[in-house]
Amino acid sequence: MELEWEPARDEHGNVVGLEIGFFDDDPDGEEDRAGEGWYYRIAGDRSWSGAWHSEEDAEAEAIEDLEDRRNSAAYVLALHRRTGWPIAGMWRNPSNAEKKAHIKPIPTKLYCMTPDGCAIDITGTYYFESLGKLSEGCRAKTYATEAEWIEAVGGARGESHLAPTDEYVAEMGERIAGNAQLLSRLESLAAVSELAASGDGKSPNP
């Protein structure tokens, strides 16, 4: 059963790392999207959501979005715990205006790196070289351990959707352990690493 989760809030009751605002027109200038309404943007994202009828609706949708991202982060960390493969964290580079305001790079997403050079998260497998295109304006940094990633994100575990609690990562690990198809694929990928280390040029097809 999925653990209950409530995003961290500041002293005013606002969700940490979330912007919500009312705009007369689409804040990203997208003419094909609805104009007037409430929009949200999660820290690290360059674009805003679509328009919602109320601030409450926008926040509810944003929390669902954060929950999806939290699930993916827990999945990646659980894969890392199981395999020992490194973590690739994506960081959004600040704009020129943000640099002037001394805003530092913001973590946005993470992947587990496979021995054959790909990146996995809960949505699928991607070529490492394509991560920059998937996350426009971001750069990837590799972390050898979970502790290094958590330290880079900062704050207590569970406060950020990118640093889920130990308990939730363990729960995600149990789900992975019950997925025979995924376990088979992970074993094939591990074999790639072993063959590369042994100097054998042959490579199994995962």
C-alpha positions as CSV (number, residue, x, y, z in Angstrom):
1,M,0.0,0.0,0.0
2,E,1.3,3.5,-0.9
3,L,2.3,5.6,2.1
4,E,0.4,8.8,2.7
5,W,2.3,11.9,1.7
6,E,1.8,15.6,2.2
7,P,4.2,18.0,0.6
8,A,6.2,20.3,2.9
9,R,4.6,23.7,3.5
10,D,6.0,27.0,4.7
11,E,4.8,29.1,7.6
12,H,2.1,30.6,5.4
13,G,0.7,27.1,4.4
14,N,2.1,27.3,0.9
15,V,3.6,24.2,-0.7
16,V,7.4,24.5,-0.7
17,G,8.9,24.8,-4.2
18,L,5.6,25.6,-5.8
19,E,4.4,28.8,-7.4
20,I,0.7,29.5,-8.0
21,G,-0.6,32.7,-9.6
22,F,-3.5,34.1,-11.5
23,F,-2.8,35.4,-15.0
24,D,-5.1,37.1,-17.6
25,D,-3.2,35.4,-20.4
26,D,-1.0,32.3,-20.6
27,P,2.2,33.2,-18.8
28,D,4.3,31.2,-21.4
29,G,2.6,33.0,-24.3
30,E,1.1,29.8,-25.7
31,E,-1.8,31.0,-27.8
32,D,-3.4,27.6,-28.2
33,R,-3.8,27.2,-24.4
34,A,-6.5,28.8,-22.2
35,G,-5.7,32.3,-21.1
36,E,-7.3,33.6,-17.9
37,G,-7.0,31.4,-14.9
38,W,-4.8,30.0,-12.1
39,Y,-1.4,28.5,-13.1
40,Y,1.3,26.6,-11.2
41,R,5.0,26.0,-11.7
42,I,7.1,23.6,-9.8
43,A,10.6,24.7,-8.8
44,G,13.1,23.8,-11.6
45,D,10.4,24.0,-14.3
46,R,10.7,26.7,-16.9
47,S,7.1,26.6,-18.1
48,W,3.8,27.0,-16.3
49,S,0.9,24.5,-16.2
50,G,-2.3,25.0,-18.0
51,A,-5.1,27.2,-16.5
52,W,-7.3,26.1,-13.7
53,H,-10.6,27.6,-12.4
54,S,-9.4,28.2,-8.9
55,E,-6.3,28.4,-6.8
56,E,-7.4,25.3,-4.9
57,D,-7.8,23.3,-8.2
58,A,-4.3,24.4,-9.3
59,E,-2.8,23.4,-6.0
60,A,-4.5,20.0,-6.1
61,E,-3.3,19.3,-9.6
62,A,0.2,20.5,-8.6
63,I,0.3,18.1,-5.7
64,E,-0.7,15.2,-8.0
65,D,2.2,16.3,-10.3
66,L,4.6,16.3,-7.4
67,E,3.4,12.9,-6.3
68,D,4.1,11.5,-9.7
69,R,7.6,13.0,-9.6
70,R,8.1,11.6,-6.0
71,N,7.1,8.1,-7.3
72,S,9.7,8.3,-10.0
73,A,12.4,9.5,-7.6
74,A,11.7,6.7,-5.2
75,Y,11.8,4.2,-8.1
76,V,15.2,5.5,-9.3
77,L,16.6,5.3,-5.8
78,A,15.2,1.8,-5.3
79,L,16.9,0.7,-8.5
80,H,20.1,2.3,-7.3
81,R,19.9,0.4,-4.0
82,R,19.3,-2.9,-5.8
83,T,21.9,-2.5,-8.5
84,G,24.5,-0.1,-7.2
85,W,24.3,1.8,-10.5
86,P,25.0,5.5,-10.4
87,I,22.4,8.2,-10.2
88,A,22.1,11.0,-12.8
89,G,20.6,14.1,-11.3
90,M,19.3,16.8,-13.6
91,W,19.9,20.5,-12.6
92,R,18.3,23.5,-14.3
93,N,20.7,26.2,-15.0
94,P,19.5,29.6,-13.8
95,S,18.6,32.2,-16.4
96,N,20.7,35.4,-16.8
97,A,18.1,37.3,-14.6
98,E,18.2,34.5,-12.0
99,K,22.0,34.6,-11.9
100,K,21.9,38.3,-11.2
101,A,19.6,37.5,-8.3
102,H,22.2,34.9,-7.1
103,I,19.8,32.0,-7.7
104,K,21.7,28.7,-7.9
105,P,21.0,25.7,-10.2
106,I,17.8,23.8,-9.1
107,P,17.4,20.0,-9.1
108,T,14.6,18.8,-11.3
109,K,14.8,15.1,-11.9
110,L,16.9,12.0,-11.4
111,Y,17.6,8.8,-13.3
112,C,19.4,5.5,-12.6
113,M,22.3,4.9,-15.1
114,T,22.6,1.5,-16.7
115,P,25.8,-0.3,-17.6
116,D,25.0,0.2,-21.3
117,G,24.9,4.0,-20.9
118,C,21.1,4.5,-20.7
119,A,19.1,6.3,-18.1
120,I,16.0,4.8,-16.4
121,D,13.2,6.3,-14.5
122,I,9.6,5.2,-13.8
123,T,8.5,6.3,-17.2
124,G,11.0,4.4,-19.3
125,T,14.5,4.1,-20.6
126,Y,16.4,6.9,-22.4
127,Y,19.7,7.5,-24.0
128,F,21.9,9.5,-21.7
129,E,22.7,11.9,-24.5
130,S,19.0,12.8,-24.9
131,L,18.5,13.9,-21.3
132,G,19.4,17.4,-22.1
133,K,16.7,17.6,-24.7
134,L,14.1,16.0,-22.5
135,S,14.9,18.6,-19.8
136,E,15.6,21.8,-21.7
137,G,18.1,24.1,-20.0
138,C,19.3,21.4,-17.7
139,R,22.6,19.6,-17.2
140,A,23.3,16.2,-15.8
141,K,25.5,15.4,-12.8
142,T,26.4,11.9,-11.7
143,Y,26.3,10.7,-8.1
144,A,27.9,7.4,-7.0
145,T,25.7,7.1,-3.9
146,E,22.2,7.9,-2.7
147,A,23.6,9.9,0.2
148,E,25.5,12.2,-2.2
149,W,22.3,12.9,-4.1
150,I,20.3,13.6,-0.9
151,E,22.9,15.9,0.3
152,A,23.0,17.8,-3.0
153,V,19.2,18.3,-2.9
154,G,19.4,19.5,0.7
155,G,16.8,19.5,3.5
156,A,15.4,16.6,5.4
157,R,14.3,13.5,3.6
158,G,10.6,13.6,2.6
159,E,10.5,17.4,2.3
160,S,11.4,17.4,-1.4
161,H,9.7,15.1,-3.9
162,L,13.3,14.4,-5.2
163,A,14.4,13.1,-1.8
164,P,11.6,10.6,-0.7
165,T,11.8,9.0,2.7
166,D,13.8,5.8,3.3
167,E,10.5,4.0,4.0
168,Y,9.0,5.0,0.7
169,V,12.1,4.0,-1.3
170,A,12.0,0.6,0.5
171,E,8.4,0.2,-0.4
172,M,9.2,1.0,-4.1
173,G,12.0,-1.6,-3.8
174,E,9.4,-4.2,-2.8
175,R,7.4,-3.4,-5.9
176,I,10.5,-3.8,-8.1
177,A,11.3,-7.2,-6.4
178,G,7.8,-8.4,-7.4
179,N,8.2,-7.5,-11.0
180,A,9.7,-10.5,-12.7
181,Q,10.0,-8.9,-16.1
182,L,11.9,-5.9,-14.7
183,L,14.2,-8.2,-12.7
184,S,15.1,-10.2,-15.8
185,R,16.0,-7.1,-17.6
186,L,18.1,-5.8,-14.7
187,E,20.0,-9.2,-14.7
188,S,20.7,-8.8,-18.4
189,L,22.0,-5.3,-17.9
190,A,24.2,-6.5,-15.1
191,A,25.6,-9.1,-17.4
192,V,26.6,-6.4,-19.8
193,S,28.6,-4.8,-17.0
194,E,30.3,-8.1,-16.1
195,L,31.2,-8.9,-19.7
196,A,32.7,-5.4,-20.1
197,A,34.7,-5.8,-16.9
198,S,36.0,-9.2,-18.1
199,G,37.1,-7.8,-21.5
200,D,34.7,-10.1,-23.4
201,G,33.5,-8.3,-26.5
202,K,30.2,-10.2,-26.6
203,S,27.1,-8.4,-25.2
204,P,23.7,-10.0,-24.4
205,N,20.6,-8.3,-25.7
206,P,18.6,-7.1,-22.7
